[in-house]
Amino acid sequence: MTLWVKVTCVDGAGQELGTVEVEKGTVLLSALQEFGFAPGPCGGYGSCGGCIVELADGRLVQSCFFCVNEDLVVLRRTRLPGISFRAAG
Ligand code: FES
């Protein structure tokens, strides 16, 4: 039986940008690509830190190494300079 979890993306004003459902255990970076988020310079191999995102609970996670095991809310903005989502197309 496949278990599904939701990843919701929220902008800096708290506006929900959308939600995707993914299989439990999916790498967060893969889910975020639905919102136009691209891996950092290392291409998702865990060495650049360019994919770090902020969760609604304040945690900063390296999305290419973070598995989604529960519903998550990801903030579109991040505290880290130079790292941001592209405009969703
Ligand atoms: S994409 Fe480079 S560390 Fe995740």
Boltz pocket constraint, residues with backbone or C-beta under 6 A from the ligand:
constraints:
  - pocket:
      binder: B
      contacts: [[A, 39], [A, 40], [A, 41], [A, 42], [A, 43], [A, 44], [A, 45], [A, 46], [A, 47], [A, 48], [A, 49], [A, 50], [A, 51], [A, 52], [A, 62], [A, 63], [A, 64], [A, 65]]
      max_distance: 6.0
